[in-house]
Amino acid sequence: MTILNSGTTRYLIEEKRLSLDHRFTITDNTGNIHYKGSSTFFAIGDKLLLCDENGKELIRIRQENFHFHLTYKLFIVRTPGIEHQIAFIKRTGPMWHHILEIRSNNGEYKLYRTGNLASKEYTLIKNNNIIAIITKDASATKNFYWVDILDGNGEDHVFILALVIVSSSAQRLLSSPIAMPHMNKP
């Protein structure tokens, strides 16, 4: 991993927006691929899978349907076919606030947008401590998330990166090409 400054590890999550399925590639600053994410094609709600660079399943992300607020569950995959729930995530407040409340086996977290409505920076906190800073950027075909995880706090980086992917999914509007990958809108 590349250390930005003392005690911080940076990842880049690249989300392809104009493909038929929801895909993520997670690299370090030097371009080494550490994780890949993909969705279940034409699923109702988000069903995403996060794998290591060799394709080994690590975390499954599932959107729960029929809730007032967007709700997701994270599952860790210990052996093929066997999974255990590790987190429950709920978007709270108005959609433009982009607040996620996370209850997990690791404790309670909150992910929220920092600054005004146009801000593209997000903060993940646990016990009033900053765990990660996320900065979003976009091109015509991709979204990019720079994720700076503060080291030394014992946090699982794969879990934190899965939370950023959930945040990306929770921010989508139903009319966006990402929310319904099979519809290509300009």
N, C-alpha and C positions, 0 to 999 in steps of 0.2 A: 504494500500500500504506500501511497505517496503521502507524506506528512506535509501539510501546508505550513503550519507553524507548530510549535511545541504542543503536542497533545491533541491534534486534530487530524482526522483521516477524511479525505475527499473521495467521493464517488460521483460518477456521472450516469444518470439514468436517461436513456434515449428512448422516447416513446414514438413509434411510427404511427402516424395518424391516418394515412390514406391507404391502409391495407385492409383486406377483408377480415382480418382478425386483429386482436389487440396484442401488440408485441412490445416488449421492453428488452433492452440490452443494458447491462450495468457493468461499467468499466471503472478502472482507476484513472488517475491523471495521465498515465503513460499509454493508455489505450488497451491495457490487458483486460480481457473479459473475465469477470468473476461470476456473474449470474445472468440468467435469461428468464424472461417471463413471457407467457402466452396465454391466450384465452381459449375458452371452449367456443367453437364456431357456432354462431346463431343461437346462443343460449339466452334464456329469459333471465335478465339480471347478469351481473358480472360473475364469472367463474374463471378465476385466473390461477395460474400455476407458476411458482417461482422455483427455478432449478439452478444447480451449480453449472459451471462452464462445461461439464461433461454430460449434462442432461439428467443428473440425479435429482429427483423431486425433493424439495426442502419444505416449502410452505404452499398451502392452498388457500386462496382467498375466495370467499363466497359472499355474494350480496344476498341478504335476506329480503324476501318480498313481503308485501302486505304490512309494512310498518309506516307510521306517520312520517318519521325521519328516515333518511337513508341509513341502512344498517348493514354491517359486514361482520363476518366471522373469519378469523384466521385459524388455520389448522397446521400443525407441524406433522410432517410425514416421517415417521421413524423407520419404517420398513415399507416396501411397496405394498399398497393396499391398506395399510394401517395408519390412521391419523388420529390426532388428539387436538381438541380445541385449545388454543392458547390465548385467544383474545376476542373481545366483543367490542366493535367500534360503531359509534353512532355520530352522525352529523347533527349538530344542535344549532339552534338559533336560525335566523334568516339565512338563505342560501349565500348571499353576498358576503357574509361574515367568514365563511369557510372555517368553521370550528369543528374539530373532531374530538370526541371524548373516547378514550380507550381504557377499557378494563382488561387487564391481562394477568397471566401468571407471574409476570415481572413487576406488577404494580399498576398504578393508574397514571395515565399520561393525558396531555392535551396538546393538540396540534392546531395552530391558528395562524391566520395571516397577520403579519406585522405591518403596521402603518395604515395608510388609507385604502380606499376601494381599488385604486389602481396599482397597489403594491403587488410585487411578484415575489416577495420574500415571506417565508413561513418559519415558525419556531415550534420545536417540539420540546415540551417541558415535562418534568416528573419531579414531584416534591419541591416545586418552585425552583428547580435547577434546570438550566438549558442543557438538553441532551444533543440536539442537532439544529442546524440552520439549513433551510432549503431555499434555493433560489431557482425560479422558473424562468425559462426563456423559450421562444418558439420560432420556428421557421414555417414556411408554407406547408411542409410535409411532416414535420416532427416537433415534438415538445422535448425540451431538455430540462432536467432537474439536477442542479449541483447540490449534493448533500454533504455537508460538513458535519461529521459526527465527532463530538468531543470524546477523546479517549480517556481512560482512567476511571470511568464510572461503571465499568463492568457490563455495559449494555451489549446485547447481541446485535451485530451489524445487520445480519440478514433480516431480523425482526424489524429493525428501524427502516430498512429499505422497503420492506413489505408495507409498512405504514405509509410511506411516501406514495407507493403505487395505489393504495386505497385512497389517499388524498386526491390523487389525479383522477381516479374514477369518480369520486364523490363530487368533484368540481364540474364535471361535464353536464351540459344542458342536454335535454332530450333531442334538441334539434341539431346538435353537433355531429359531425361525421364520426367522431370517436364513440359516441354513445350508441349509435347504431351503425356498426362498421359496414354493414351491407348497403348502406345508403351513401352515395357520394354527392355531397353538396359543395358548391364553391365556397 
